[in-house]
C-alpha cells in the first residue's frame, strides 16, 4: 500500500521543488544574517548583555517557569486524554442520543480558539461566582480545547481496528463494552501513540497562553525577567531556545514512535491527518 496522500511528483516537479527549497533556504539565511547584523549594530550582541545568562540565578528562575509549563501541560494532557477518550467512545456509540452530543461538542469546540476559552474562564465565569485558582484558569480552557482533538485521534484509532475483531469478541460472549475495553482500545491506543505525542507538543506550546492569566509558565517568566533586567531581546531569545529544544525533542519522540508502527497503520495515519 502506498504511503503518499498525493500523486508522486514527476522529474520536472521534483526539480521545481528542489529549486524552491534552495531559494527558500537562501532567503531564510539572508534574513537571519540581516537580523544578526542589526543586532550587532545596535550592541545587542555585546558580551555584557549576555553575561547575566551565564549565571545560575537567571537559569533557576527560567527553569522554575519551565517546570510550571510542564506541570500545566501534563495535567491538561491527562485530563484532555481522559475526556477525549470518553468523547471518542460517544462518537462511535450505536446510540444516537450518545453519539449526537459527543459529535456536537467536538465539531463546535474545534472551531473555537483556545485563547477565547481562556478569556471566558478569566472574565466571564467570575461574574457568575466561579473564580477558579490561577493554575486552573489555564488548565481548564486547555483541557476543553484539546479534548476535542484527542477525541478525533482516539476515534481514528478505534475505526482503524478491523471490524472482525469486534464481531469475534461479541461472538464469544463478551459485551460490547468488554470488547471495546479488552480488544479494541489496547490496540487503538498503541496505534495512535505517535499522534497523541504530537498533539501533546501542541498543547505544551498552548501553555504560553498562561501569560494572559499571569500564570508563571516559561513565557510569563521571561516577560517578568525582561522587565526586571531590561534585556528584552536576550531574554526572549533564550526562552525561544528553550522552547525549541523541548518541542524538537518531543517531536523527535513522536517521529520515532511513528517509525516503529507496523505497515498496516498507514490507513490510521491518513485518518488522523484528516482529523
N, C-alpha and C positions, 0 to 999 in steps of 0.2 A: 504493500500500500504506500502510495506517495505521501511524503510528509509536508509538501508545499501546499499553500492555500491559494495559489495562483499559477498561471502557466509559466513554465520555465522560460526565462529571458533568452533570446537568441544572441548571436555574436554581436550584432550592432547594439542591442540593448545593453549587453554586458559592457561593451566599450563605453557607451554613454554613462553607465553607472560608475565605471572606474574614473572617467574624466570628471564627473560631478563630485565624486568623493575626494579626488585630489584637489580640485578647486575649492571645495568647502573646507578642507583641512588647511589649505594655504590661507584662506580668508580668516579662519579662526586663529591661526598662528600670528597673522598680521595684526589682528585686533588685540591679541594678548601682548604682543610686543609694544604696540602703541600704548596700552594701559600701563605696562611696566615703565615705559619711557616717561609718561606723565607722572606716575608715582615718584620716579627718581627726580624729575624736575622740580617737584613740589616738596621734596625732602621726606616723602613717606617711607622711603627705603633706608633711611639713616639707621644705623645700628642702635642708637639711643632710643629710638621709638619702638624697637622690637625687644630691647633688653628686658623689660618687665615680664615678658612671656618666657623668659628663661628661669624664672623663679617659681618655687613650689606654691606659694600662696595663691598666685594667679591660677595655676592649673588646678589646685584643690578647689577653688571656687567654681571653675568651669566643670570639673568632674562631678561636683555636687549637683550642678544643673543637669549634667548628662544622666546621673543616677535618677533624678526626678523625671527626666524624659523616659527612661527605661521603665520606671515604675508605672507611670501613667499608660505607657504603650502596652505593657504586659497585662495590666488589669483590664484595659479596654479591649485588648485582643481576646482575652479569656472570656469576657462577658459577650463580646460580639460573636465569637465562635459558637458559644452555647446557644445564644438567641438565634443565630443564623441557622444552626442545625435544626432547631425547632421549626423555623420558618420553612426550611427545605423539606422537612417531613410533612409540613402542612401543604406545601405546593404539590407534592406527589401523592397526597391522600386521595383515595377514591371518593371521599365525601365532599360534595360541593360546598357545604357550609363551613368546612375547614379550609378547603383549597382557595376559596374566593377571598377571604380576609387576608390570608398569607400572601397571595399574589398582589392584592391591592397595596399592602404595606410595602412590598419590595419595589413595585413599579413607582409608587409615589415617592418613597424616601430616596430612591436612586436619582431623582431629578432635583433634590433639594441640596444646595451646597452645605458642607459641614459648618462653614462659618456662620451661616444663617441659624443653624441649630444652636451654635454657641451663643449667639445673641438672644435667642429665645430663652435659653436657660439663664443667661446673665441678667436680662432685663424684664422679660415677660413673667416668668414663674414667680419671682419675688413679689410681684403685685398681687398675686393670689395666695400669698402666705407660704410659698415653698422656696425658701432661700437655702440652697444646697451649700455644703462646705466647698472651699476653693478647689480642692482636688477633684470633687465630683462635678463641678461646673465644667471641667474639661472632659472628664471620662464619660459622663452620661451622653453628651452630644456625639462624641466619637463612637460610642457603642451603638447608638441609634442609627448613625450613618453607615458604619461599616458592617452592621449585622445584615443589611440587605445584600452587600457584596459577597459576604461569606455564605449567605443563603444560596446565591446563584452558583457559587463554586461547589458547595455540597450537593446541590441538585444536579449539576452536571456530572458529578461523581456517581451519584445514585443511578442516574439514567444510563451511565456507561456500563453498568453491570448487566450481563446478559439476562434477558427475561427468564430464560430457562432455569436459572438458579433460584429465582423466587418461586417459580412453579414447582421445582423439586422440593423446596422447603415446605410449601403448602401440602404437597403430595405425601410427605412422610408424617404429617400430623401437626406441624408447627403452625402457630397462629401467624397472621400477617405481621404483627408486632415482633414476635420472636424471630421470624425470618429476616426482618429488617435489622434487628439488633445483632443477631448471631451470624448472619451470612452476608448481607448486603453492605451494611455500614463498615465493618472492618476492611473489606476490600476497597470500598469507595474512599475511605479516609486515607488509605495508603496511596491511592492514585492521585488524589488532589493535594497531597502534601506539598509539592513544589508550588502550586498555586496559592496555597494557604500562606507559605512563607513570603511569596511575592506581595500578596495583599497586606501582610503584616509590615512589610517595608514601607508601603504607602501609609499605613496607619502611624508608623513611627514618625514619618515626616509630618503627618497631620497634627502631631502633638505640638508643633511650633505655633499652633493657634492658641496655645496657653498664654502667650503674651497679651491676648485680648482680655483674659480674666486675671492677669497678673499672677499666674501660677509660675513658680520658679523653675521652669524647664530650661533647657540649654539656651534657646534663643533669647528668652527673657533675661536669663543670667548675663548673656553677652550684652544686652541692651543696658542693664544696670551697670555693668563693668565699664562699658564705653562712656557712659555719662559720668562715671567716677574719675576715670583716668584721662579722659579726653582723646584716647587713641581709638577713634571710631573705625577707621579702615583696618587697622591691625587687628582689632578685636573681632570684627565680623569676618575677616579672612581666616582667622584661627577657628572661629565657630564653624565656618563653611568647611574647613578642612576636617574637622571632627565629624560633621555630618557625612562628608564624602567617604571617609574611612569606614564608618559604621554601616552606611547604606550599601556601599560596594561590597563589604564583607557579607552582608545578608543576601544581596543579590547573587553573589558567587555561590552561596549555600543553596539558593533556590535553583540555580542552573545545574549544580552538581546533583541535586536530588532529581531534577528532571531528566538528566542524562542517564540516571540509573533506572528509570522507569522502563518496563517492558515495551516491546514494539507495539503491542496491542492497545496501548494507551494513547496512540496518536489521535484517535477519534475524540477522546476525552479532552485533549489539549485544544482541539478545534472548538469544541463546545464551550470550554472555559474561556477561550479567547473571545468568542462571540458574546458570552455573558459579560 
